[in-house]
Amino acid sequence: FFASGYSVAEIYDPQVFFAFYFRPLDFGYNLWIVYAIWIAVVLILYIPSRWFSHYKKEHTQWWLRYM
């Protein structure tokens, strides 16, 4: 909400009586932006996940089985 440029004054709509119950017409991102963010998150998390997978294979502490 705030990353899209809205302010605290725009949270409450007196006609609706609930905070964040409304949705502005230009709220949100295009679908291609959502896909780009999703791909970036997957690529960023791939390296630590691969490292942790190798760590679990090489170490045999009992607590690693629960992670």
C-alpha positions as CSV (number, residue, x, y, z in Angstrom):
1,F,0.0,0.0,0.0
2,F,2.7,2.5,1.0
3,A,5.1,1.3,-1.7
4,S,2.4,2.2,-4.3
5,G,2.5,5.8,-3.1
6,Y,-0.6,5.9,-0.9
7,S,-0.5,7.7,2.5
8,V,-1.9,7.0,5.9
9,A,-4.8,9.4,5.3
10,E,-6.0,7.1,2.4
11,I,-6.3,4.0,4.6
12,Y,-9.7,4.8,6.0
13,D,-12.7,5.4,3.8
14,P,-15.7,6.9,5.8
15,Q,-18.2,5.3,3.4
16,V,-17.0,1.8,4.1
17,F,-16.3,2.0,7.9
18,F,-13.3,-0.4,7.7
19,A,-9.6,0.2,7.2
20,F,-8.2,-1.2,4.0
21,Y,-11.6,-2.4,3.0
22,F,-11.5,-0.5,-0.3
23,R,-9.3,-1.1,-3.3
24,P,-8.2,1.8,-5.5
25,L,-8.6,1.2,-9.2
26,D,-4.8,1.7,-9.8
27,F,-3.7,-0.5,-6.9
28,G,-1.2,-3.3,-7.4
29,Y,1.3,-4.2,-10.1
30,N,1.0,-5.6,-13.6
31,L,1.2,-9.4,-13.9
32,W,4.6,-9.3,-15.6
33,I,6.0,-7.4,-12.7
34,V,4.7,-10.0,-10.2
35,Y,6.2,-12.7,-12.3
36,A,9.6,-10.9,-12.4
37,I,9.6,-10.4,-8.6
38,W,8.7,-14.1,-8.2
39,I,11.5,-15.3,-10.5
40,A,14.0,-13.0,-8.7
41,V,13.0,-14.3,-5.3
42,V,13.4,-17.9,-6.5
43,L,16.8,-17.2,-8.0
44,I,18.0,-15.4,-4.8
45,L,16.8,-18.2,-2.5
46,Y,18.2,-21.0,-4.7
47,I,21.9,-20.5,-3.7
48,P,21.3,-20.6,0.1
49,S,18.9,-23.6,-0.4
50,R,21.5,-25.5,-2.4
51,W,24.2,-24.7,0.2
52,F,22.0,-25.9,3.0
53,S,21.1,-29.1,1.1
54,H,24.8,-29.9,0.8
55,Y,25.4,-29.0,4.5
56,K,22.6,-31.5,5.6
57,K,24.2,-34.2,3.4
58,E,27.6,-33.7,4.9
59,H,26.7,-33.3,8.6
60,T,24.7,-35.8,10.7
61,Q,23.5,-33.8,13.7
62,W,20.2,-35.0,14.9
63,W,18.5,-31.6,14.7
64,L,19.2,-31.3,10.9
65,R,16.6,-34.0,10.3
66,Y,13.9,-31.6,11.5
67,M,14.8,-28.7,9.2
